Amino acid sequence: MDADTEREAVSFVSGLVLGAIIGAGVAMLTTPQPGRKTRKRIRKTATRIRGSAADRLDELAGDIKNRVDDAVIAARRRLPS
């Protein structure tokens, strides 16, 4: 996987997470509920999404690191000693 593809993957995941956050916020704000209850739901959802996004970004970072390590090992094998 080259650097451009990795950047595209990170950009896609970032956009996906941001879109989910915005969508969840709009959905909660447009539902007919008292303000206190809506704020509580937003707080809970934001906390859940933040944890999920952090987990997914950690997984993506680990995957990218493994691929880079594999590419470095392959490159070293090809270079003459």
C-alpha positions as CSV (number, residue, x, y, z in Angstrom):
1,M,0.0,0.0,0.0
2,D,1.6,3.3,-1.0
3,A,1.4,6.6,0.9
4,D,-1.4,8.1,-1.3
5,T,-3.6,5.1,-0.7
6,E,-3.0,5.3,3.1
7,R,-3.8,9.0,3.1
8,E,-7.0,8.3,1.2
9,A,-8.0,5.6,3.7
10,V,-7.3,7.9,6.7
11,S,-9.3,10.7,4.9
12,F,-12.2,8.4,4.2
13,V,-12.4,7.1,7.8
14,S,-12.1,10.6,9.2
15,G,-14.9,11.8,6.9
16,L,-17.0,8.8,7.8
17,V,-16.6,9.5,11.6
18,L,-17.3,13.2,11.1
19,G,-20.4,12.5,9.1
20,A,-21.7,10.1,11.7
21,I,-21.2,12.7,14.4
22,I,-22.9,15.4,12.5
23,G,-25.8,13.1,11.5
24,A,-26.3,11.9,15.0
25,G,-26.3,15.4,16.3
26,V,-28.8,16.6,13.7
27,A,-31.1,13.6,14.4
28,M,-31.1,14.3,18.1
29,L,-31.6,18.0,17.8
30,T,-34.7,17.5,15.5
31,T,-36.5,15.0,17.7
32,P,-39.2,16.4,19.9
33,Q,-37.9,16.2,23.5
34,P,-37.2,18.5,26.3
35,G,-33.8,20.3,26.1
36,R,-32.3,18.6,29.2
37,K,-33.1,15.2,27.9
38,T,-31.7,16.0,24.4
39,R,-28.5,17.4,25.9
40,K,-28.1,14.2,27.9
41,R,-28.6,12.0,24.8
42,I,-26.1,14.1,22.9
43,R,-23.5,13.8,25.6
44,K,-23.9,10.0,25.8
45,T,-23.9,9.6,22.0
46,A,-20.8,11.8,21.6
47,T,-18.9,9.8,24.3
48,R,-19.9,6.5,22.6
49,I,-18.9,7.8,19.1
50,R,-15.6,9.2,20.4
51,G,-14.7,5.9,21.9
52,S,-15.7,4.0,18.7
53,A,-13.8,6.4,16.5
54,A,-10.7,6.2,18.7
55,D,-10.8,2.4,18.5
56,R,-11.2,2.4,14.7
57,L,-8.4,4.9,14.2
58,D,-6.1,2.8,16.5
59,E,-7.0,-0.3,14.4
60,L,-6.3,1.7,11.2
61,A,-3.0,3.0,12.5
62,G,-1.9,-0.5,13.5
63,D,-2.8,-1.9,10.1
64,I,-0.9,0.9,8.3
65,K,2.1,0.4,10.6
66,N,2.1,-3.4,9.9
67,R,1.9,-2.7,6.1
68,V,4.8,-0.2,6.3
69,D,6.9,-2.6,8.3
70,D,6.2,-5.3,5.7
71,A,7.2,-3.0,2.9
72,V,10.4,-2.0,4.7
73,I,11.3,-5.7,5.2
74,A,10.6,-6.5,1.6
75,A,12.7,-3.6,0.4
76,R,15.6,-4.6,2.6
77,R,15.5,-8.1,1.2
78,R,15.7,-6.7,-2.3
79,L,18.7,-4.5,-1.6
80,P,22.1,-6.1,-2.1
81,S,24.0,-6.6,1.1
